[in-house]
Amino acid sequence: QVQLVESGGGLVQAGGSLRLSCAASGSIFVIGDMGWYRQAPGKQRELVATIGSGGSTNYADSMKGRFTISRDNAKNTVSLQMISLTPEDTAVYYCNADIFSTWGRRGDYWGQGTQVTVSS
């Protein structure tokens, strides 16, 4: 069994910063791409950023320059540093990972989500 657990969400004022973290655990053989997605009320889930196992990154245009994704392959973690937050960044943020398990299966795994609320 594989689990992703996020932490670090909360309430912050506009212009503030937050750092989200996600830890993968369980029967993990290797992790491929990891990423963050978000879903605001009444909207579809959207890409925030992804990072490959070698460190290559991809960001949604609206997050470039404000959000930074990083990962620690030794700890099976991925983080998202967010600065200059605006109320439009309010959403539930989800961690995602492409994981090969020790029993030979590949799966697309999601965390339970962490709420980020930015007040104006």
TORTIPA-129705 format. One record per residue (C-alpha): x, y, z; residue in one letter; residue number from 1. Coordinates in Angstrom, 3 decimals. Layout:
<nodes>
xx yy zz residuo num
X Y Z A NUM
...
</nodes>
This chain:
<nodes>
xx yy zz residuo num
0.000 0.000 0.000 Q 1
1.198 3.484 -0.848 V 2
0.148 6.728 0.811 Q 3
0.740 10.412 0.193 L 4
0.264 12.751 3.121 V 5
0.296 16.526 2.714 E 6
0.983 19.131 5.358 S 7
1.538 22.858 5.606 G 8
-1.726 24.363 4.461 G 9
-3.523 27.084 6.375 G 10
-4.725 30.660 6.408 L 11
-2.459 33.447 5.222 V 12
-2.923 37.087 4.287 Q 13
-2.520 38.283 0.732 A 14
1.139 38.796 -0.058 G 15
2.178 36.132 2.392 G 16
3.932 32.812 1.941 S 17
3.280 29.166 2.672 L 18
5.234 25.967 2.236 R 19
3.442 22.717 1.514 L 20
5.030 19.327 1.989 S 21
4.042 15.854 0.914 C 22
5.535 12.571 2.051 A 23
5.095 9.289 0.226 A 24
5.246 6.097 2.238 S 25
4.530 2.413 1.945 G 26
5.620 -0.255 -0.499 S 27
7.565 2.067 -2.792 I 28
10.138 0.817 -5.271 F 29
10.697 4.035 -7.191 V 30
8.902 7.340 -7.675 I 31
8.662 9.022 -11.041 G 32
7.111 12.419 -11.514 D 33
5.702 14.201 -8.471 M 34
3.522 17.244 -8.499 G 35
1.003 19.572 -6.987 W 36
-2.482 20.316 -8.223 Y 37
-5.186 22.512 -6.789 R 38
-8.946 22.790 -6.880 Q 39
-10.811 25.940 -6.001 A 40
-14.523 25.885 -5.122 P 41
-16.630 25.436 -8.223 G 42
-13.618 24.895 -10.456 K 43
-11.828 21.941 -11.966 Q 44
-8.616 20.616 -10.535 R 45
-5.658 22.294 -12.213 E 46
-1.933 21.752 -12.471 L 47
0.289 23.812 -10.209 V 48
3.708 22.264 -10.834 A 49
5.448 18.970 -11.473 T 50
8.979 17.742 -10.923 I 51
10.721 14.744 -12.420 G 52
12.970 12.343 -10.576 S 53
15.964 14.144 -12.047 G 54
14.709 17.533 -10.936 G 55
13.201 18.894 -14.142 S 56
10.262 21.152 -13.350 T 57
7.109 22.345 -15.053 N 58
4.841 25.136 -13.816 Y 59
1.460 26.468 -14.748 A 60
1.920 29.913 -16.247 D 61
0.153 31.732 -13.422 S 62
2.465 30.151 -10.829 M 63
5.782 30.845 -12.517 K 64
7.959 33.098 -10.430 G 65
5.816 32.739 -7.325 R 66
5.825 29.003 -6.647 F 67
8.826 26.700 -6.389 T 68
8.566 22.924 -6.396 I 69
11.329 20.730 -5.000 S 70
11.797 17.116 -3.993 R 71
14.001 14.961 -1.821 D 72
14.354 11.577 -3.454 N 73
16.017 10.055 -0.395 A 74
13.032 10.994 1.775 K 75
10.323 10.494 -0.876 N 76
9.041 13.996 -0.325 T 77
7.941 16.868 -2.515 V 78
7.460 20.443 -1.404 S 79
5.882 23.579 -2.776 L 80
7.097 26.983 -1.653 Q 81
4.523 29.672 -2.396 M 82
5.126 33.417 -2.158 I 83
3.153 36.536 -3.033 S 84
-0.087 34.693 -2.460 L 85
-3.359 36.209 -3.594 T 86
-6.976 35.315 -2.779 P 87
-7.108 33.623 -6.195 E 88
-4.673 31.029 -4.833 D 89
-7.269 29.839 -2.329 T 90
-7.900 26.168 -3.019 A 91
-7.375 22.647 -1.814 V 92
-3.885 21.616 -2.853 Y 93
-3.251 17.990 -3.743 Y 94
0.001 16.094 -3.939 C 95
0.386 13.620 -6.795 N 96
3.011 10.986 -7.570 A 97
3.698 8.337 -10.170 D 98
4.875 5.381 -8.087 I 99
6.183 1.937 -8.883 F 100
5.431 -0.311 -5.934 S 101
7.548 -3.145 -4.643 T 102
4.955 -5.635 -5.839 W 103
5.497 -4.553 -9.421 G 104
2.576 -2.217 -10.063 R 105
2.638 1.334 -11.278 R 106
0.033 3.721 -9.968 G 107
-0.968 7.375 -9.966 D 108
-1.410 8.337 -6.340 Y 109
-3.048 11.336 -4.691 W 110
-2.917 12.804 -1.241 G 111
-6.009 13.784 0.689 Q 112
-5.497 17.481 0.034 G 113
-4.601 20.429 2.213 T 114
-6.569 23.668 2.351 Q 115
-4.864 26.940 1.528 V 116
-6.884 30.071 2.224 T 117
-5.577 33.517 1.322 V 118
-7.432 36.447 2.852 S 119
-7.543 39.869 1.253 S 120
</nodes>
